[in-house]
Amino acid sequence: MLTPTRLLVVSLSFFSLCFSLLADPSLAQSRRTTDARSPSQRATEAQIRDRLNSSAVGLAGGLLEGAPIRLATEIARVLNSSSDMHVLPIVTGGPTENVNDLLYLRGVDLAIINSDALEEYKSQVPEIQQRIAYIANLFPSELHIFVRPEIRTLADLAGKKVNFNTQGTAAAYSGPLILSRLGIQVEKLFIPHPVALEQMRRGDIAAVVFVTSKPVDAFSKAKWDDGFRFLPVEYGPKFEDYYLASSLEHGDYPNLIATDQRVPTISVPTILACFNWPPSSPRYQRVERFVREFFDHVDRLRAPGFDPRWKTFDISARAPGLERSRPAQDWLDRTASRGASR
């Protein structure tokens, strides 16, 4: 521990050292020659910096192992190579946390979110539907409620162990919310789905809930004993705010669904959203430019080597819960007008 006297000695020594360094002619010369660039070089670098920053947009993706960050990376790959846009994909805690990033985090102009993630912010940000808009509905994530043979209906799940995958995933957020809307209270587990599926085979877990694009390899490729099934979930007024009607069919899971059978379910749209900047804002102009470049070059994302979801991506598909952003709607209107005039 330093005594007051010792502290004074140390402080004086430090200031003496600083003074000697500043007084050293060789160091002064070094400082004068540190930046040896010419004025024109410095101006050029300033122009590069300004150009990069003026065209940069931050795109919040998601977890490293999830589909959203892959889509964000592929969007960046196409736009950064086909234009002077500079899209920066960002690894985040997932589509639910991305809403928070879009609202509050500097540098985040765009985010991939699940439509029902807005539910968590309704009380915190009552005007959220005015602050965030959607650019496109990227793809649906179908609800899969996969159960053991003794579970015949949704009501049979009450009080049973149900797994929703690990925290941060779509299933971990949307699954409990959907069951809550259905009035079903379960014992919630959040462990990796591969582990849960093995426990389910042994009878330790009654069901697993997946919220992801069909088909899921765990069901389409794995062998399951008779009686394991998907439970139907009917679309209705309880789901009109954030969800869309969907179904699981024989073509998706030939080993689990009969040829003439169809299991109704709902889907959670995964959407590309933006902060709803006013048109006078420079950030609005960046988003507007992004929309133009993204929509103009979307065909490149359907090429081999990109995520197969792009092949079914529909620019004009609606997304429940939000209004479409003005730049996206303007692009669609211009395209429709050009088509009508031909």
ZAROFI-858161 format. One record per residue (C-alpha): x, y, z; residue in three letters. Coordinates in pm, whole numbers, plus 50000, padded with zeros to 5 digits. Layout:
! residues N
XYZALA ...
! end
This chain:
! residues 342
500005000050000MET 501385034549905LEU 501965059950187THR 501225096850110PRO 504985103750085THR 505565074249853ARG 502595084649640LEU 504055119749603LEU 507415105549493VAL 505775083049234VAL 503655111749099SER 506655135149068LEU 508655107748895SER 505855102348647PHE 505515139248560PHE 509295142648534SER 509375113748287LEU 506575129248079CYS 508405162848071PHE 511665147047962SER 509945127947684LEU 508255159347556LEU 511495178847572ALA 513505152547383ASP 514245167547036PRO 514395133246873SER 510925124847001LEU 509605158246886ALA 511025151446540GLN 509395117046548SER 506025132746621ARG 506425156846333ARG 507195128646090THR 504625103246216THR 502045112945955ASP 504165114245642ALA 501175113945408ARG 500735142545168SER 497635164645191PRO 496235147644878SER 496705113045038GLN 494935124245352ARG 492105138945143ALA 491765106544946THR 491525085945265GLU 488935109945402ALA 486895105345085GLN 487125067545116ILE 486055069045480ARG 483115091845398ASP 482035070245103ARG 482145037845303LEU 480245052745594ASN 477625068945375SER 476845035445208SER 477135012945515ALA 474094996445674VAL 474184973545975GLY 472054942045941LEU 471354923346266ALA 471184886346179GLY 471084861846467GLY 472864832546625LEU 475794817546436LEU 474024784246396GLU 470724799046277GLY 469244805645934ALA 468864843745977PRO 472594850946000ILE 473184829545692ARG 470584849245498LEU 472074882045622ALA 475524870945508THR 474234860945164GLU 472444894145121ILE 475704911745206ALA 477674889944966ARG 475424898944673VAL 474954935944746LEU 478554942944840ASN 479784927544515SER 477104941344282SER 477044977444404SER 478945001544625ASP 476674993044917MET 478454981445232HIS 476154957645420VAL 477534946245755LEU 475924913945885PRO 475924912846266ILE 475884881646482VAL 473334887046761THR 471424868647031GLY 468594859846794GLY 465534873946613PRO 463824884146937THR 466784904647065GLU 467114919646718ASN 464004940646785VAL 465824956647076ASN 468914962346859ASP 466834978346585LEU 465185001746832LEU 468205012347036TYR 471575000746904LEU 473605025646703ARG 474675012846363GLY 471774988346324VAL 469544999446037ASP 468034965645948LEU 467254933646134ALA 465874899046070ILE 463114893246324ILE 460224869546388ASN 456854886646357SER 455694876146705ASP 458804890946868ALA 456834923446866LEU 454574909247136GLU 457314913247398GLU 457634950547323TYR 453984960647310LYS 453924973147669SER 457484986647666GLN 457105004947333VAL 453385010747264PRO 454175028746940GLU 456445001046809ILE 454424996346490GLN 455205032346399GLN 458925028846477ARG 459594996446287ILE 458454986345939ALA 459074955345731TYR 460854953445399ILE 460084917345310ALA 458674884945446ASN 461744863045396LEU 460394828545477PHE 457894810645703PRO 458924790246006SER 456314763546057GLU 455174752646400LEU 455894715346456HIS 454434700246773ILE 455794664646770PHE 454454641447038VAL 454694606347178ARG 452024580147095PRO 450104584847422GLU 449534621847347ILE 446414624347132ARG 445434661147157THR 446904694547257LEU 444994692547586ALA 446934660647672ASP 450124681647697LEU 448914700248005ALA 451424695748285GLY 453734674348069LYS 457404680247985LYS 457764698247653VAL 461054709447503ASN 461444742547316PHE 465134740447216ASN 467794763247364THR 467224799347468GLN 467624824247185GLY 466034801746922THR 462674807846753ALA 461134777646926ALA 462234789647270ALA 460364822447222TYR 457444814546992SER 456644779747126GLY 455664789547482PRO 453844820447352LEU 451734799447114ILE 450864773347377LEU 449954801247618SER 447544815447360ARG 446004780847334LEU 445574780147712GLY 447934750547763ILE 450374751348055GLN 453294727048029VAL 456574720148206GLU 458914739347980LYS 462384725847897LEU 465084744347703PHE 467684718547604ILE 469154711147258PRO 466584693947042HIS 468804663846953PRO 469134656047325VAL 465404661247381ALA 464454638247092LEU 466414609647246GLU 464744615747581GLN 461414616447401MET 462064582047251ARG 462654568847605ARG 459454584647733GLY 461084611247951ASP 459614639847746ILE 456104641647605ALA 456724665047312ALA 459164687547131VAL 458244720346964VAL 460134731446654PHE 459604765246489VAL 461564763246167THR 461174759045793SER 459964725145679LYS 461114698645619PRO 463134691745934VAL 465744664245896ASP 464994650446243ALA 461534640746115PHE 462004635945742SER 465104613845761LYS 464984597046102ALA 462944565646171LYS 460154568946427TRP 457964541746577ASP 454254540246504ASP 452204564946701GLY 454664593846704PHE 452894622446531ARG 452444659546471PHE 449534675946647LEU 447264698846442PRO 447014735746530VAL 444144753846364GLU 444644789546248TYR 442084813646391GLY 441494847246560PRO 444064839546832LYS 446824840146571PHE 445754866946325GLU 448054893846465ASP 451454877846397TYR 450974843946232TYR 449884828445903LEU 448054796045825ALA 450174766845706SER 450254728945700SER 452514698445721LEU 451974673045444GLU 453034638945317HIS 455594654445084GLY 457274670845382ASP 457314640045609TYR 456434608445413PRO 457294585445705ASN 455024603645949LEU 452124617445743ILE 449944595645519ALA 449594603245149THR 446094617345182ASP 446704634245518GLN 447344670845592ARG 448224684445938VAL 447094720745978PRO 449474743346165THR 450604779646175ILE 453794796446065SER 455854824346216VAL 457024847945939PRO 460724856345950THR 460894891845822ILE 463494917145718LEU 462644948745910ALA 464024983845924CYS 463815013446158PHE 461125036746030ASN 463285067345968TRP 461585099145838PRO 462255105845466PRO 464395136145554SER 466885114745745SER 470165103245585PRO 469475069145743ARG 466215067245548TYR 468175073045228GLN 470515044345315ARG 467585021045375VAL 465975032845052GLU 469165025144866ARG 469454991145032PHE 465894982144931VAL 466544991744572ARG 469774971644550GLU 468314941744737PHE 465164939144526PHE 466994946444199ASP 469504918444262HIS 467344892544437VAL 467634868444142ASP 471324864144222ARG 470314849544559LEU 468404821944380ARG 471574809044215ALA 473194775844320PRO 475244778444636GLY 472804800844820PHE 470234790545080ASP 467384771744907PRO 464824793945083ARG 465614821144829TRP 464064800144552LYS 460594804444706THR 461124839844834PHE 458324863044724ASP 459164900044740ILE 455484909744755SER 454474885445035ALA 452864903545326ARG 453994900945688ALA 451474904045971PRO 452034927946260GLY 453804956146076LEU 453304980245787GLU 455584976945487ARG 458325002845478SER 457815031945242ARG 460945024745030PRO 459834988444982ALA 456264998044895GLN 457485024844652ASP 459674998944476TRP 456754974644446LEU 454485002144313ASP 457035013144053ARG 457534977143940THR 453784971243914ALA 453385003643718SER 456124993943471ARG 454534959743425GLY 451104974643362ALA 452454998743100SER 454014971342888ARG 
! end
